[in-house]
Amino acid sequence: MLIPEPDYYSDDDDTEFPPPCSHRHGDDITEGRLIAAKKLSNPYKESAERQRLHKEMLLNQKLGRNVLNQKSELKKEIEKRQEQAQRKKEQEESMTKRSSFEMQLERRANQLHMAENKEKFEQERIEDEERKKPEFVKVGEKIKGRSSPPNTAS
């Protein structure tokens, strides 16, 4: 047995809807003596401080200002590289704008540093040669040093 589908668009609907409520807007009681649902107040949303802050945030967003300093990673990286380039440029400028006294001091420091490195290298070379000598050569040198008196030129 087939049941015909209802026609939702037909005008011969005999269902009646109840008449609209006849109470004032401020009344809490409806026709059937039931209490009407009322939206609860949110003290946070009603606070004047929050409303001012929200208004200011909307204005800043509309104007395109970023008050929270939130930047994308790309912008952060670009700024970081620009700062590094600026620092490098300043260092190069400071190197070229040195006085003759500062350049002389730097040359002298470089010479001292090179002399210290040369001494260290020479000492390491001598110690390395000593370590590479066979044991019998070292003993022979010790014996020769004890038995022979120092040669004095006359």
Protein Blocks (a to p, Z undefined) as FASTA:
>chain_A
ZZddddfkbckbcbdcddddfbdfklcbdfkopacddddddfklmpmklmmmmmmmmmmm
mnopafkopacfklmmmmmmmmmmmmmmmmmmmmmmpcfklmmmmmmmmmmmmmmmmmmm
mmmmmmmmmmmpcfklmmmmmmmmmmpccdddZZ
